[in-house]
Amino acid sequence: MTDCSTAVNVSAAMLWTAPGPKRDHDRLILGAATDPAAWADGMDEDMRLWLVGQVESQLLYGERVAVLGREGEWLRVAAAEQASGRDGRGYPGWLPAAQVSDNDVFLAERAALPAAAVTATRTLLYADAAGREPVAELSWQTRLPLLAAVGAMLQVRRPDGAVGYISQYAASPLSPAPFDGERLLAEARRFAGLHYVWGGTSAWGFDCSGFALRLYQSQGVAIPRDADEQAAGGTAVADGDLLPGDLLFFAGPGGQGDIHHVGVFAGDSTMIHAPNSRSAIREDDFTVGKYGEEYWGARRYR
């Protein structure tokens, strides 16, 4: 399967820094069927802190990856839908081979057909239009090839080539729309109180740049995966010209050194962000305290 395209076939796959055994708790996120809700909700602060340096990112059901190599039951991949300067093919890392499918029909339709995007925080994917046979739980911003509308369901293609169904109340066909910072903030505030997860890009937990990545994806704008690369792109914005949805970046004391954090401007002197492994998504004043001391500047993507 080396150097080929494939796609994630589990609710959410963690992209690890290295292959091999993990903690017993991580069995919930390592198999051919995963339970990211139980995995994320079952971690205490120390368990969340352990992820720092162990995890690179998180991939959603149906996200495409390029397979770069294999070591036993693990694949080295590049996440094609998460841009990174570390590899032009996508964000690099390792995941279990059991968590991907290389079905040609899915890959062709992913490239050629419009997509259905999950708009609910989480929803179920079903094998049948009656909604009696759940296949997987899907996160907000999961995107699958749209085949048809069937009653109250959207018929989609699953990564293994089978057909699936998502409620039209929980997903909608993607359609071009102008960027709307207020709409982005409304999406962000839906996740207030959600625990931070290092590497997270899903409704089971975000890190700071993963939160920004998905928020901008919800507005049809692709940005890099990591905060330092997000800060290197876009258009610089003066403090007095900030608009809702602009990205705010933080470095060391005096705003010097490497970028280590990103938040989303929420108006006045506030931002909404995923602070760190000890906390949850919240709104803070970014002009005072540590954030005020480490503020680096802002960027606008549209």
MOZI-V366466 format. One record per residue. N is the residue number from 1. RES is the residue in one letter. PHI is phi in degrees with one decimal (* if undefined). Layout:
n=<N/N>
res=<RES/RES>
phi=<PHI/PHI>
This chain:
n=<1/2/3/4/5/6/7/8/9/10/11/12/13/14/15/16/17/18/19/20/21/22/23/24/25/26/27/28/29/30/31/32/33/34/35/36/37/38/39/40/41/42/43/44/45/46/47/48/49/50/51/52/53/54/55/56/57/58/59/60/61/62/63/64/65/66/67/68/69/70/71/72/73/74/75/76/77/78/79/80/81/82/83/84/85/86/87/88/89/90/91/92/93/94/95/96/97/98/99/100/101/102/103/104/105/106/107/108/109/110/111/112/113/114/115/116/117/118/119/120/121/122/123/124/125/126/127/128/129/130/131/132/133/134/135/136/137/138/139/140/141/142/143/144/145/146/147/148/149/150/151/152/153/154/155/156/157/158/159/160/161/162/163/164/165/166/167/168/169/170/171/172/173/174/175/176/177/178/179/180/181/182/183/184/185/186/187/188/189/190/191/192/193/194/195/196/197/198/199/200/201/202/203/204/205/206/207/208/209/210/211/212/213/214/215/216/217/218/219/220/221/222/223/224/225/226/227/228/229/230/231/232/233/234/235/236/237/238/239/240/241/242/243/244/245/246/247/248/249/250/251/252/253/254/255/256/257/258/259/260/261/262/263/264/265/266/267/268/269/270/271/272/273/274/275/276/277/278/279/280/281/282/283/284/285/286/287/288/289/290/291/292/293/294/295/296/297/298/299/300/301/302>
res=<M/T/D/C/S/T/A/V/N/V/S/A/A/M/L/W/T/A/P/G/P/K/R/D/H/D/R/L/I/L/G/A/A/T/D/P/A/A/W/A/D/G/M/D/E/D/M/R/L/W/L/V/G/Q/V/E/S/Q/L/L/Y/G/E/R/V/A/V/L/G/R/E/G/E/W/L/R/V/A/A/A/E/Q/A/S/G/R/D/G/R/G/Y/P/G/W/L/P/A/A/Q/V/S/D/N/D/V/F/L/A/E/R/A/A/L/P/A/A/A/V/T/A/T/R/T/L/L/Y/A/D/A/A/G/R/E/P/V/A/E/L/S/W/Q/T/R/L/P/L/L/A/A/V/G/A/M/L/Q/V/R/R/P/D/G/A/V/G/Y/I/S/Q/Y/A/A/S/P/L/S/P/A/P/F/D/G/E/R/L/L/A/E/A/R/R/F/A/G/L/H/Y/V/W/G/G/T/S/A/W/G/F/D/C/S/G/F/A/L/R/L/Y/Q/S/Q/G/V/A/I/P/R/D/A/D/E/Q/A/A/G/G/T/A/V/A/D/G/D/L/L/P/G/D/L/L/F/F/A/G/P/G/G/Q/G/D/I/H/H/V/G/V/F/A/G/D/S/T/M/I/H/A/P/N/S/R/S/A/I/R/E/D/D/F/T/V/G/K/Y/G/E/E/Y/W/G/A/R/R/Y/R>
phi=<*/-65.2/59.8/-119.3/-93.7/-152.8/-146.1/-67.0/-121.0/-130.7/-51.7/-155.8/-116.4/-77.4/-98.7/-94.8/-74.0/-152.0/-76.4/111.6/-60.8/-121.6/-72.0/-58.1/-60.4/-75.2/-58.1/-68.8/-124.2/-108.9/-90.4/-74.1/-130.7/-118.3/-128.8/-63.5/-65.8/-65.9/-63.0/-68.5/-70.4/-88.4/-97.9/-90.0/-60.2/-63.1/-67.6/-68.9/-64.3/-59.1/-67.1/-61.6/86.0/-95.6/-118.0/-95.3/-163.4/-139.7/-113.8/-92.2/-51.0/92.1/-67.5/-82.3/-134.4/-98.8/-85.5/-105.2/-177.8/-143.2/-136.9/62.2/-91.9/-114.3/-113.6/-91.0/-134.0/-122.1/-76.2/-64.6/-103.0/-129.0/-66.7/-150.4/-70.3/-72.2/-158.4/-64.7/-84.0/138.5/-66.8/-89.7/170.9/-122.0/-147.4/-64.5/-60.5/-67.8/-96.5/-127.8/-135.4/-112.4/-68.6/-66.4/-63.9/-59.9/-62.9/-66.9/-72.6/-61.7/-81.8/-105.2/-100.1/-63.4/-108.7/-101.7/-112.0/-71.1/-103.2/-71.7/-57.4/-145.4/-155.0/-97.6/-101.2/-114.4/-85.1/-131.6/-69.1/-80.4/72.0/-106.0/-122.4/-66.0/-105.6/-162.4/-92.2/-113.4/-88.6/-45.6/76.5/-64.1/-129.7/-134.7/-58.6/-90.1/-98.3/-171.6/-98.4/-128.1/61.4/-89.3/-115.9/-100.4/-87.3/-130.2/-93.8/-90.4/-59.3/-87.4/97.2/-75.2/-93.9/-134.6/-137.9/-127.5/-60.6/-68.1/-82.4/-116.9/-151.5/-151.2/-64.4/-69.3/-143.9/-60.2/-151.1/-61.3/-58.8/-133.8/-61.9/-67.7/-66.1/-59.8/-64.4/-62.0/-63.9/-59.2/-69.4/-63.5/-103.1/-55.4/92.7/-73.6/-61.1/-67.8/-131.8/-56.2/85.3/-69.5/-134.5/-135.2/-70.8/-93.9/151.9/-121.3/-97.7/-62.9/-79.3/-66.1/-64.7/-62.2/-55.7/-71.9/-61.6/-70.2/-59.4/-64.5/-104.4/77.9/-117.6/-92.9/-128.7/-61.0/-73.7/-99.5/-60.5/-64.3/-76.7/-62.4/-70.8/-82.3/-109.9/65.2/-119.1/-63.1/-126.2/-69.1/-55.1/-77.9/-111.8/-63.2/-122.8/-52.9/98.3/-61.6/-94.4/-111.4/-121.4/-134.4/-126.5/-85.3/-53.5/73.4/70.8/-104.5/95.5/-75.4/-64.7/-128.3/-157.4/-138.9/-133.6/-112.9/-61.6/-116.8/105.6/54.3/-116.7/-112.0/-138.4/-108.7/-161.6/-104.3/-66.5/-172.4/-64.8/-92.8/-140.6/-133.5/-61.3/-159.0/-105.9/-137.3/-78.4/-91.7/-101.1/-126.7/60.4/-57.9/-66.0/-62.7/-73.7/-108.5/-61.3/-103.9/151.2/-128.0/-133.5/-119.5/-116.9/-141.8>
